[in-house]
Amino acid sequence: MTWLLESLLAHYGPQHWWPGDTQFEIMVGAILTQNTSWNNVVPAIAKLKTTNNLTPESILDLNPEVLANWIRPAGYCNIKSHRLHNLCRFIIANG
């Protein structure tokens, strides 16, 4: 599978089709956009950015209820809060 992705990247180059300033922001956006539109995700990511909480470490430091409140515009905020915590734990554990 990796060979296919590398082949597509070599042929087409970076497409920049997913909005995000960092790879981590793209991962957060992928979780938050599940079952909602991107327009609902934008304010949730903006809240994380304006509070300087768009890093794995800072998200893990947040109480899940606080995080859920901040990402509420994206819908299913309690589930997505736990998914973001799981993602952050995975990233920190695996580098």
Phi and psi restraints in degrees (range 20) as a CNS / XPLOR table:
assign (resid 1 and name C) (resid 2 and name N)
       (resid 2 and name CA) (resid 2 and name C) 1.0 -61.0 20.0 2
assign (resid 2 and name N) (resid 2 and name CA)
       (resid 2 and name C) (resid 3 and name N) 1.0 -38.6 20.0 2
assign (resid 2 and name C) (resid 3 and name N)
       (resid 3 and name CA) (resid 3 and name C) 1.0 -60.7 20.0 2
assign (resid 3 and name N) (resid 3 and name CA)
       (resid 3 and name C) (resid 4 and name N) 1.0 -36.5 20.0 2
assign (resid 3 and name C) (resid 4 and name N)
       (resid 4 and name CA) (resid 4 and name C) 1.0 -66.3 20.0 2
assign (resid 4 and name N) (resid 4 and name CA)
       (resid 4 and name C) (resid 5 and name N) 1.0 -46.6 20.0 2
assign (resid 4 and name C) (resid 5 and name N)
       (resid 5 and name CA) (resid 5 and name C) 1.0 -62.2 20.0 2
assign (resid 5 and name N) (resid 5 and name CA)
       (resid 5 and name C) (resid 6 and name N) 1.0 -42.3 20.0 2
assign (resid 5 and name C) (resid 6 and name N)
       (resid 6 and name CA) (resid 6 and name C) 1.0 -64.7 20.0 2
assign (resid 6 and name N) (resid 6 and name CA)
       (resid 6 and name C) (resid 7 and name N) 1.0 -37.9 20.0 2
assign (resid 6 and name C) (resid 7 and name N)
       (resid 7 and name CA) (resid 7 and name C) 1.0 -65.9 20.0 2
assign (resid 7 and name N) (resid 7 and name CA)
       (resid 7 and name C) (resid 8 and name N) 1.0 -43.8 20.0 2
assign (resid 7 and name C) (resid 8 and name N)
       (resid 8 and name CA) (resid 8 and name C) 1.0 -64.0 20.0 2
assign (resid 8 and name N) (resid 8 and name CA)
       (resid 8 and name C) (resid 9 and name N) 1.0 -42.7 20.0 2
assign (resid 8 and name C) (resid 9 and name N)
       (resid 9 and name CA) (resid 9 and name C) 1.0 -63.2 20.0 2
assign (resid 9 and name N) (resid 9 and name CA)
       (resid 9 and name C) (resid 10 and name N) 1.0 -42.4 20.0 2
assign (resid 9 and name C) (resid 10 and name N)
       (resid 10 and name CA) (resid 10 and name C) 1.0 -64.1 20.0 2
assign (resid 10 and name N) (resid 10 and name CA)
       (resid 10 and name C) (resid 11 and name N) 1.0 -38.4 20.0 2
assign (resid 10 and name C) (resid 11 and name N)
       (resid 11 and name CA) (resid 11 and name C) 1.0 -76.5 20.0 2
assign (resid 11 and name N) (resid 11 and name CA)
       (resid 11 and name C) (resid 12 and name N) 1.0 -46.4 20.0 2
assign (resid 11 and name C) (resid 12 and name N)
       (resid 12 and name CA) (resid 12 and name C) 1.0 -100.4 20.0 2
assign (resid 12 and name N) (resid 12 and name CA)
       (resid 12 and name C) (resid 13 and name N) 1.0 -19.5 20.0 2
assign (resid 12 and name C) (resid 13 and name N)
       (resid 13 and name CA) (resid 13 and name C) 1.0 75.9 20.0 2
assign (resid 13 and name N) (resid 13 and name CA)
       (resid 13 and name C) (resid 14 and name N) 1.0 176.1 20.0 2
assign (resid 13 and name C) (resid 14 and name N)
       (resid 14 and name CA) (resid 14 and name C) 1.0 -61.6 20.0 2
assign (resid 14 and name N) (resid 14 and name CA)
       (resid 14 and name C) (resid 15 and name N) 1.0 135.3 20.0 2
assign (resid 14 and name C) (resid 15 and name N)
       (resid 15 and name CA) (resid 15 and name C) 1.0 -98.7 20.0 2
assign (resid 15 and name N) (resid 15 and name CA)
       (resid 15 and name C) (resid 16 and name N) 1.0 -21.7 20.0 2
assign (resid 15 and name C) (resid 16 and name N)
       (resid 16 and name CA) (resid 16 and name C) 1.0 51.5 20.0 2
assign (resid 16 and name N) (resid 16 and name CA)
       (resid 16 and name C) (resid 17 and name N) 1.0 41.4 20.0 2
assign (resid 16 and name C) (resid 17 and name N)
       (resid 17 and name CA) (resid 17 and name C) 1.0 -88.0 20.0 2
assign (resid 17 and name N) (resid 17 and name CA)
       (resid 17 and name C) (resid 18 and name N) 1.0 -15.2 20.0 2
assign (resid 17 and name C) (resid 18 and name N)
       (resid 18 and name CA) (resid 18 and name C) 1.0 -108.6 20.0 2
assign (resid 18 and name N) (resid 18 and name CA)
       (resid 18 and name C) (resid 19 and name N) 1.0 123.5 20.0 2
assign (resid 18 and name C) (resid 19 and name N)
       (resid 19 and name CA) (resid 19 and name C) 1.0 -68.5 20.0 2
assign (resid 19 and name N) (resid 19 and name CA)
       (resid 19 and name C) (resid 20 and name N) 1.0 140.4 20.0 2
assign (resid 19 and name C) (resid 20 and name N)
       (resid 20 and name CA) (resid 20 and name C) 1.0 161.3 20.0 2
assign (resid 20 and name N) (resid 20 and name CA)
       (resid 20 and name C) (resid 21 and name N) 1.0 142.3 20.0 2
assign (resid 20 and name C) (resid 21 and name N)
       (resid 21 and name CA) (resid 21 and name C) 1.0 -85.0 20.0 2
assign (resid 21 and name N) (resid 21 and name CA)
       (resid 21 and name C) (resid 22 and name N) 1.0 -23.9 20.0 2
assign (resid 21 and name C) (resid 22 and name N)
       (resid 22 and name CA) (resid 22 and name C) 1.0 -136.9 20.0 2
assign (resid 22 and name N) (resid 22 and name CA)
       (resid 22 and name C) (resid 23 and name N) 1.0 164.6 20.0 2
assign (resid 22 and name C) (resid 23 and name N)
       (resid 23 and name CA) (resid 23 and name C) 1.0 -61.8 20.0 2
assign (resid 23 and name N) (resid 23 and name CA)
       (resid 23 and name C) (resid 24 and name N) 1.0 -38.4 20.0 2
assign (resid 23 and name C) (resid 24 and name N)
       (resid 24 and name CA) (resid 24 and name C) 1.0 -65.2 20.0 2
assign (resid 24 and name N) (resid 24 and name CA)
       (resid 24 and name C) (resid 25 and name N) 1.0 -41.9 20.0 2
assign (resid 24 and name C) (resid 25 and name N)
       (resid 25 and name CA) (resid 25 and name C) 1.0 -61.3 20.0 2
assign (resid 25 and name N) (resid 25 and name CA)
       (resid 25 and name C) (resid 26 and name N) 1.0 -36.7 20.0 2
assign (resid 25 and name C) (resid 26 and name N)
       (resid 26 and name CA) (resid 26 and name C) 1.0 -64.6 20.0 2
assign (resid 26 and name N) (resid 26 and name CA)
       (resid 26 and name C) (resid 27 and name N) 1.0 -40.9 20.0 2
assign (resid 26 and name C) (resid 27 and name N)
       (resid 27 and name CA) (resid 27 and name C) 1.0 -64.7 20.0 2
assign (resid 27 and name N) (resid 27 and name CA)
       (resid 27 and name C) (resid 28 and name N) 1.0 -43.1 20.0 2
assign (resid 27 and name C) (resid 28 and name N)
       (resid 28 and name CA) (resid 28 and name C) 1.0 -61.5 20.0 2
assign (resid 28 and name N) (resid 28 and name CA)
       (resid 28 and name C) (resid 29 and name N) 1.0 -44.7 20.0 2
assign (resid 28 and name C) (resid 29 and name N)
       (resid 29 and name CA) (resid 29 and name C) 1.0 -61.1 20.0 2
assign (resid 29 and name N) (resid 29 and name CA)
       (resid 29 and name C) (resid 30 and name N) 1.0 -37.6 20.0 2
assign (resid 29 and name C) (resid 30 and name N)
       (resid 30 and name CA) (resid 30 and name C) 1.0 -63.3 20.0 2
assign (resid 30 and name N) (resid 30 and name CA)
       (resid 30 and name C) (resid 31 and name N) 1.0 -37.3 20.0 2
assign (resid 30 and name C) (resid 31 and name N)
       (resid 31 and name CA) (resid 31 and name C) 1.0 -71.8 20.0 2
assign (resid 31 and name N) (resid 31 and name CA)
       (resid 31 and name C) (resid 32 and name N) 1.0 -45.9 20.0 2
assign (resid 31 and name C) (resid 32 and name N)
       (resid 32 and name CA) (resid 32 and name C) 1.0 -69.1 20.0 2
assign (resid 32 and name N) (resid 32 and name CA)
       (resid 32 and name C) (resid 33 and name N) 1.0 -26.7 20.0 2
assign (resid 32 and name C) (resid 33 and name N)
       (resid 33 and name CA) (resid 33 and name C) 1.0 -83.3 20.0 2
assign (resid 33 and name N) (resid 33 and name CA)
       (resid 33 and name C) (resid 34 and name N) 1.0 -4.5 20.0 2
assign (resid 33 and name C) (resid 34 and name N)
       (resid 34 and name CA) (resid 34 and name C) 1.0 -63.3 20.0 2
assign (resid 34 and name N) (resid 34 and name CA)
       (resid 34 and name C) (resid 35 and name N) 1.0 127.2 20.0 2
assign (resid 34 and name C) (resid 35 and name N)
       (resid 35 and name CA) (resid 35 and name C) 1.0 63.0 20.0 2
assign (resid 35 and name N) (resid 35 and name CA)
       (resid 35 and name C) (resid 36 and name N) 1.0 28.5 20.0 2
assign (resid 35 and name C) (resid 36 and name N)
       (resid 36 and name CA) (resid 36 and name C) 1.0 -156.0 20.0 2
assign (resid 36 and name N) (resid 36 and name CA)
       (resid 36 and name C) (resid 37 and name N) 1.0 173.7 20.0 2
assign (resid 36 and name C) (resid 37 and name N)
       (resid 37 and name CA) (resid 37 and name C) 1.0 -92.2 20.0 2
assign (resid 37 and name N) (resid 37 and name CA)
       (resid 37 and name C) (resid 38 and name N) 1.0 160.5 20.0 2
assign (resid 37 and name C) (resid 38 and name N)
       (resid 38 and name CA) (resid 38 and name C) 1.0 -61.9 20.0 2
assign (resid 38 and name N) (resid 38 and name CA)
       (resid 38 and name C) (resid 39 and name N) 1.0 -32.7 20.0 2
assign (resid 38 and name C) (resid 39 and name N)
       (resid 39 and name CA) (resid 39 and name C) 1.0 -58.0 20.0 2
assign (resid 39 and name N) (resid 39 and name CA)
       (resid 39 and name C) (resid 40 and name N) 1.0 -29.7 20.0 2
assign (resid 39 and name C) (resid 40 and name N)
       (resid 40 and name CA) (resid 40 and name C) 1.0 -81.2 20.0 2
assign (resid 40 and name N) (resid 40 and name CA)
       (resid 40 and name C) (resid 41 and name N) 1.0 -21.5 20.0 2
assign (resid 40 and name C) (resid 41 and name N)
       (resid 41 and name CA) (resid 41 and name C) 1.0 -80.5 20.0 2
assign (resid 41 and name N) (resid 41 and name CA)
       (resid 41 and name C) (resid 42 and name N) 1.0 -34.9 20.0 2
assign (resid 41 and name C) (resid 42 and name N)
       (resid 42 and name CA) (resid 42 and name C) 1.0 -52.4 20.0 2
assign (resid 42 and name N) (resid 42 and name CA)
       (resid 42 and name C) (resid 43 and name N) 1.0 -49.6 20.0 2
assign (resid 42 and name C) (resid 43 and name N)
       (resid 43 and name CA) (resid 43 and name C) 1.0 -66.1 20.0 2
assign (resid 43 and name N) (resid 43 and name CA)
       (resid 43 and name C) (resid 44 and name N) 1.0 -29.9 20.0 2
assign (resid 43 and name C) (resid 44 and name N)
       (resid 44 and name CA) (resid 44 and name C) 1.0 -67.6 20.0 2
assign (resid 44 and name N) (resid 44 and name CA)
       (resid 44 and name C) (resid 45 and name N) 1.0 -45.7 20.0 2
assign (resid 44 and name C) (resid 45 and name N)
       (resid 45 and name CA) (resid 45 and name C) 1.0 -66.7 20.0 2
assign (resid 45 and name N) (resid 45 and name CA)
       (resid 45 and name C) (resid 46 and name N) 1.0 -38.3 20.0 2
assign (resid 45 and name C) (resid 46 and name N)
       (resid 46 and name CA) (resid 46 and name C) 1.0 -60.3 20.0 2
assign (resid 46 and name N) (resid 46 and name CA)
       (resid 46 and name C) (resid 47 and name N) 1.0 -39.6 20.0 2
assign (resid 46 and name C) (resid 47 and name N)
       (resid 47 and name CA) (resid 47 and name C) 1.0 -63.9 20.0 2
assign (resid 47 and name N) (resid 47 and name CA)
       (resid 47 and name C) (resid 48 and name N) 1.0 -42.8 20.0 2
assign (resid 47 and name C) (resid 48 and name N)
       (resid 48 and name CA) (resid 48 and name C) 1.0 -63.8 20.0 2
assign (resid 48 and name N) (resid 48 and name CA)
       (resid 48 and name C) (resid 49 and name N) 1.0 -38.4 20.0 2
assign (resid 48 and name C) (resid 49 and name N)
       (resid 49 and name CA) (resid 49 and name C) 1.0 -68.9 20.0 2
assign (resid 49 and name N) (resid 49 and name CA)
       (resid 49 and name C) (resid 50 and name N) 1.0 -47.5 20.0 2
assign (resid 49 and name C) (resid 50 and name N)
       (resid 50 and name CA) (resid 50 and name C) 1.0 -68.1 20.0 2
assign (resid 50 and name N) (resid 50 and name CA)
       (resid 50 and name C) (resid 51 and name N) 1.0 -21.8 20.0 2
assign (resid 50 and name C) (resid 51 and name N)
       (resid 51 and name CA) (resid 51 and name C) 1.0 -97.3 20.0 2
assign (resid 51 and name N) (resid 51 and name CA)
       (resid 51 and name C) (resid 52 and name N) 1.0 7.9 20.0 2
assign (resid 51 and name C) (resid 52 and name N)
       (resid 52 and name CA) (resid 52 and name C) 1.0 55.8 20.0 2
assign (resid 52 and name N) (resid 52 and name CA)
       (resid 52 and name C) (resid 53 and name N) 1.0 43.6 20.0 2
assign (resid 52 and name C) (resid 53 and name N)
       (resid 53 and name CA) (resid 53 and name C) 1.0 -123.1 20.0 2
assign (resid 53 and name N) (resid 53 and name CA)
       (resid 53 and name C) (resid 54 and name N) 1.0 32.5 20.0 2
assign (resid 53 and name C) (resid 54 and name N)
       (resid 54 and name CA) (resid 54 and name C) 1.0 -106.1 20.0 2
assign (resid 54 and name N) (resid 54 and name CA)
       (resid 54 and name C) (resid 55 and name N) 1.0 52.9 20.0 2
assign (resid 54 and name C) (resid 55 and name N)
       (resid 55 and name CA) (resid 55 and name C) 1.0 -136.3 20.0 2
assign (resid 55 and name N) (resid 55 and name CA)
       (resid 55 and name C) (resid 56 and name N) 1.0 155.0 20.0 2
assign (resid 55 and name C) (resid 56 and name N)
       (resid 56 and name CA) (resid 56 and name C) 1.0 -57.0 20.0 2
assign (resid 56 and name N) (resid 56 and name CA)
       (resid 56 and name C) (resid 57 and name N) 1.0 -42.1 20.0 2
assign (resid 56 and name C) (resid 57 and name N)
       (resid 57 and name CA) (resid 57 and name C) 1.0 -65.5 20.0 2
assign (resid 57 and name N) (resid 57 and name CA)
       (resid 57 and name C) (resid 58 and name N) 1.0 -44.5 20.0 2
assign (resid 57 and name C) (resid 58 and name N)
       (resid 58 and name CA) (resid 58 and name C) 1.0 -70.5 20.0 2
assign (resid 58 and name N) (resid 58 and name CA)
       (resid 58 and name C) (resid 59 and name N) 1.0 -34.6 20.0 2
assign (resid 58 and name C) (resid 59 and name N)
       (resid 59 and name CA) (resid 59 and name C) 1.0 -65.5 20.0 2
assign (resid 59 and name N) (resid 59 and name CA)
       (resid 59 and name C) (resid 60 and name N) 1.0 -41.2 20.0 2
assign (resid 59 and name C) (resid 60 and name N)
       (resid 60 and name CA) (resid 60 and name C) 1.0 -64.9 20.0 2
assign (resid 60 and name N) (resid 60 and name CA)
       (resid 60 and name C) (resid 61 and name N) 1.0 -30.0 20.0 2
assign (resid 60 and name C) (resid 61 and name N)
       (resid 61 and name CA) (resid 61 and name C) 1.0 -73.6 20.0 2
assign (resid 61 and name N) (resid 61 and name CA)
       (resid 61 and name C) (resid 62 and name N) 1.0 -17.8 20.0 2
assign (resid 61 and name C) (resid 62 and name N)
       (resid 62 and name CA) (resid 62 and name C) 1.0 -77.7 20.0 2
assign (resid 62 and name N) (resid 62 and name CA)
       (resid 62 and name C) (resid 63 and name N) 1.0 141.4 20.0 2
assign (resid 62 and name C) (resid 63 and name N)
       (resid 63 and name CA) (resid 63 and name C) 1.0 -62.7 20.0 2
assign (resid 63 and name N) (resid 63 and name CA)
       (resid 63 and name C) (resid 64 and name N) 1.0 135.8 20.0 2
assign (resid 63 and name C) (resid 64 and name N)
       (resid 64 and name CA) (resid 64 and name C) 1.0 -55.0 20.0 2
assign (resid 64 and name N) (resid 64 and name CA)
       (resid 64 and name C) (resid 65 and name N) 1.0 -33.1 20.0 2
assign (resid 64 and name C) (resid 65 and name N)
       (resid 65 and name CA) (resid 65 and name C) 1.0 -70.7 20.0 2
assign (resid 65 and name N) (resid 65 and name CA)
       (resid 65 and name C) (resid 66 and name N) 1.0 -38.0 20.0 2
assign (resid 65 and name C) (resid 66 and name N)
       (resid 66 and name CA) (resid 66 and name C) 1.0 -65.4 20.0 2
assign (resid 66 and name N) (resid 66 and name CA)
       (resid 66 and name C) (resid 67 and name N) 1.0 -47.1 20.0 2
assign (resid 66 and name C) (resid 67 and name N)
       (resid 67 and name CA) (resid 67 and name C) 1.0 -58.9 20.0 2
assign (resid 67 and name N) (resid 67 and name CA)
       (resid 67 and name C) (resid 68 and name N) 1.0 -44.5 20.0 2
assign (resid 67 and name C) (resid 68 and name N)
       (resid 68 and name CA) (resid 68 and name C) 1.0 -59.4 20.0 2
assign (resid 68 and name N) (resid 68 and name CA)
       (resid 68 and name C) (resid 69 and name N) 1.0 -40.8 20.0 2
assign (resid 68 and name C) (resid 69 and name N)
       (resid 69 and name CA) (resid 69 and name C) 1.0 -64.0 20.0 2
assign (resid 69 and name N) (resid 69 and name CA)
       (resid 69 and name C) (resid 70 and name N) 1.0 -40.6 20.0 2
assign (resid 69 and name C) (resid 70 and name N)
       (resid 70 and name CA) (resid 70 and name C) 1.0 -68.9 20.0 2
assign (resid 70 and name N) (resid 70 and name CA)
       (resid 70 and name C) (resid 71 and name N) 1.0 -32.5 20.0 2
assign (resid 70 and name C) (resid 71 and name N)
       (resid 71 and name CA) (resid 71 and name C) 1.0 -98.1 20.0 2
assign (resid 71 and name N) (resid 71 and name CA)
       (resid 71 and name C) (resid 72 and name N) 1.0 8.5 20.0 2
assign (resid 71 and name C) (resid 72 and name N)
       (resid 72 and name CA) (resid 72 and name C) 1.0 -49.0 20.0 2
assign (resid 72 and name N) (resid 72 and name CA)
       (resid 72 and name C) (resid 73 and name N) 1.0 -38.7 20.0 2
assign (resid 72 and name C) (resid 73 and name N)
       (resid 73 and name CA) (resid 73 and name C) 1.0 -57.7 20.0 2
assign (resid 73 and name N) (resid 73 and name CA)
       (resid 73 and name C) (resid 74 and name N) 1.0 -24.7 20.0 2
assign (resid 73 and name C) (resid 74 and name N)
       (resid 74 and name CA) (resid 74 and name C) 1.0 -80.9 20.0 2
assign (resid 74 and name N) (resid 74 and name CA)
       (resid 74 and name C) (resid 75 and name N) 1.0 -5.9 20.0 2
assign (resid 74 and name C) (resid 75 and name N)
       (resid 75 and name CA) (resid 75 and name C) 1.0 78.2 20.0 2
assign (resid 75 and name N) (resid 75 and name CA)
       (resid 75 and name C) (resid 76 and name N) 1.0 161.7 20.0 2
assign (resid 75 and name C) (resid 76 and name N)
       (resid 76 and name CA) (resid 76 and name C) 1.0 45.9 20.0 2
assign (resid 76 and name N) (resid 76 and name CA)
       (resid 76 and name C) (resid 77 and name N) 1.0 43.5 20.0 2
assign (resid 76 and name C) (resid 77 and name N)
       (resid 77 and name CA) (resid 77 and name C) 1.0 -63.2 20.0 2
assign (resid 77 and name N) (resid 77 and name CA)
       (resid 77 and name C) (resid 78 and name N) 1.0 -34.2 20.0 2
assign (resid 77 and name C) (resid 78 and name N)
       (resid 78 and name CA) (resid 78 and name C) 1.0 -68.0 20.0 2
assign (resid 78 and name N) (resid 78 and name CA)
       (resid 78 and name C) (resid 79 and name N) 1.0 -43.7 20.0 2
assign (resid 78 and name C) (resid 79 and name N)
       (resid 79 and name CA) (resid 79 and name C) 1.0 -66.0 20.0 2
assign (resid 79 and name N) (resid 79 and name CA)
       (resid 79 and name C) (resid 80 and name N) 1.0 -45.9 20.0 2
assign (resid 79 and name C) (resid 80 and name N)
       (resid 80 and name CA) (resid 80 and name C) 1.0 -67.6 20.0 2
assign (resid 80 and name N) (resid 80 and name CA)
       (resid 80 and name C) (resid 81 and name N) 1.0 -31.0 20.0 2
assign (resid 80 and name C) (resid 81 and name N)
       (resid 81 and name CA) (resid 81 and name C) 1.0 -60.6 20.0 2
assign (resid 81 and name N) (resid 81 and name CA)
       (resid 81 and name C) (resid 82 and name N) 1.0 -45.7 20.0 2
assign (resid 81 and name C) (resid 82 and name N)
       (resid 82 and name CA) (resid 82 and name C) 1.0 -67.9 20.0 2
assign (resid 82 and name N) (resid 82 and name CA)
       (resid 82 and name C) (resid 83 and name N) 1.0 -37.2 20.0 2
assign (resid 82 and name C) (resid 83 and name N)
       (resid 83 and name CA) (resid 83 and name C) 1.0 -65.8 20.0 2
assign (resid 83 and name N) (resid 83 and name CA)
       (resid 83 and name C) (resid 84 and name N) 1.0 -39.0 20.0 2
assign (resid 83 and name C) (resid 84 and name N)
       (resid 84 and name CA) (resid 84 and name C) 1.0 -64.9 20.0 2
assign (resid 84 and name N) (resid 84 and name CA)
       (resid 84 and name C) (resid 85 and name N) 1.0 -41.4 20.0 2
assign (resid 84 and name C) (resid 85 and name N)
       (resid 85 and name CA) (resid 85 and name C) 1.0 -61.5 20.0 2
assign (resid 85 and name N) (resid 85 and name CA)
       (resid 85 and name C) (resid 86 and name N) 1.0 -42.4 20.0 2
assign (resid 85 and name C) (resid 86 and name N)
       (resid 86 and name CA) (resid 86 and name C) 1.0 -62.6 20.0 2
assign (resid 86 and name N) (resid 86 and name CA)
       (resid 86 and name C) (resid 87 and name N) 1.0 -43.7 20.0 2
assign (resid 86 and name C) (resid 87 and name N)
       (resid 87 and name CA) (resid 87 and name C) 1.0 -58.9 20.0 2
assign (resid 87 and name N) (resid 87 and name CA)
       (resid 87 and name C) (resid 88 and name N) 1.0 -46.4 20.0 2
assign (resid 87 and name C) (resid 88 and name N)
       (resid 88 and name CA) (resid 88 and name C) 1.0 -64.1 20.0 2
assign (resid 88 and name N) (resid 88 and name CA)
       (resid 88 and name C) (resid 89 and name N) 1.0 -41.4 20.0 2
assign (resid 88 and name C) (resid 89 and name N)
       (resid 89 and name CA) (resid 89 and name C) 1.0 -61.0 20.0 2
assign (resid 89 and name N) (resid 89 and name CA)
       (resid 89 and name C) (resid 90 and name N) 1.0 -42.9 20.0 2
assign (resid 89 and name C) (resid 90 and name N)
       (resid 90 and name CA) (resid 90 and name C) 1.0 -62.0 20.0 2
assign (resid 90 and name N) (resid 90 and name CA)
       (resid 90 and name C) (resid 91 and name N) 1.0 -47.3 20.0 2
assign (resid 90 and name C) (resid 91 and name N)
       (resid 91 and name CA) (resid 91 and name C) 1.0 -62.0 20.0 2
assign (resid 91 and name N) (resid 91 and name CA)
       (resid 91 and name C) (resid 92 and name N) 1.0 -45.3 20.0 2
assign (resid 91 and name C) (resid 92 and name N)
       (resid 92 and name CA) (resid 92 and name C) 1.0 -65.8 20.0 2
assign (resid 92 and name N) (resid 92 and name CA)
       (resid 92 and name C) (resid 93 and name N) 1.0 -39.4 20.0 2
assign (resid 92 and name C) (resid 93 and name N)
       (resid 93 and name CA) (resid 93 and name C) 1.0 -69.9 20.0 2
assign (resid 93 and name N) (resid 93 and name CA)
       (resid 93 and name C) (resid 94 and name N) 1.0 -30.1 20.0 2
assign (resid 93 and name C) (resid 94 and name N)
       (resid 94 and name CA) (resid 94 and name C) 1.0 -111.5 20.0 2
assign (resid 94 and name N) (resid 94 and name CA)
       (resid 94 and name C) (resid 95 and name N) 1.0 2.5 20.0 2
